[in-house]
């Protein structure tokens, strides 16, 4: 068993190199050539027989199409995603909702909780792992104490709890998943992102603390989601024009959902950055649509109320939809700058 630690744009890949070579998760679509090269090198000319996905977010299944084209590999996906993949419903699969991309792929089999798999000559149990994604699964080898956790548990946290952004339960499901992991006698965890780790108890403690923090105030999860999505866009594109960032955010449905739970007026934003983003976006006209967070189209000159609650300062004054996205873009950019996760180069926000 080999683990390719890939970073944050592409998920980690787990390759079983035995008589029936199999790969768990395939990374993001723009990294598909690299994923294919890693697999080819490790298998030394032997074909990849099987491909499995812990869940179908774009950073975990974006290489599926390339691997299927190269090897015709048997592909297994979480059972709850079957109809969406069969119809290739990109909105239901979250690709459009997150402003990300994924090459089309097919499936041959489904992964369901309780199922047993043979990978690398070892027995692995499929376990449900809702929270980050309602259909996600874990793979656990009890004999060796190895857990392939996807985005349910990292060394320092877990993936964004996306269902909560759409008003669906996610915090309680994530807690159930962490509880389940705590019952397993895992000696090492292979996360979807980051290095492998053996301090499972420590990771669980940090994950519970993080979950408590997020669930105590849903706007924290919404703010985290926006920052994660902007960082993902930077990882994919390397640079984004400050002038285009507000419209880019306005085009991402998950961002609009997150805004329903955010207090835009209460965000700590660098005034100079607001002015800069706003002035650089001033060329945007009413031809550019800025949806309000309830999903209706609003042009640059129309007004909207941001937040949906009288407690929000924006509700006490006329504020254009474009202004709201300018403020959000400036806040997201300044948050990444403070975290040293981005920098400004000329007129662009650049990955760091």
Secondary structure, 3 states (H helix, E strand, C coil): CEEECCCCCCCCEEEECCCCCEEECCCCHHHHHHHHHHHHHHHCCCCCCEEECCCCCHHHHCCHHHHHHHHCCEEEEEHHHHHHHHHCCCCCCCCCCCCCCCCCCCCCEEECCCCEEEECCEEEEEEECCCCCCCCEEEEECCCCEEEEECCCECCECCCCHHHHHCCCCHHHHHHHHHHHHHCCCCEEEECCCCCECCHHHHHHHHHHHHHHHHHCHHHHHHHHHHHHHHHHHHHHCEEEHHHHHHHHHCCHHHHHHHCCCCHHHCCCCHHHHHHHHHHCCCCCCCCECCCCCCCCCECCCEECCCCCCCCHHHHCCEEHHHHHHHHHHHHHHHHHHCCCEEEECCEEEEC
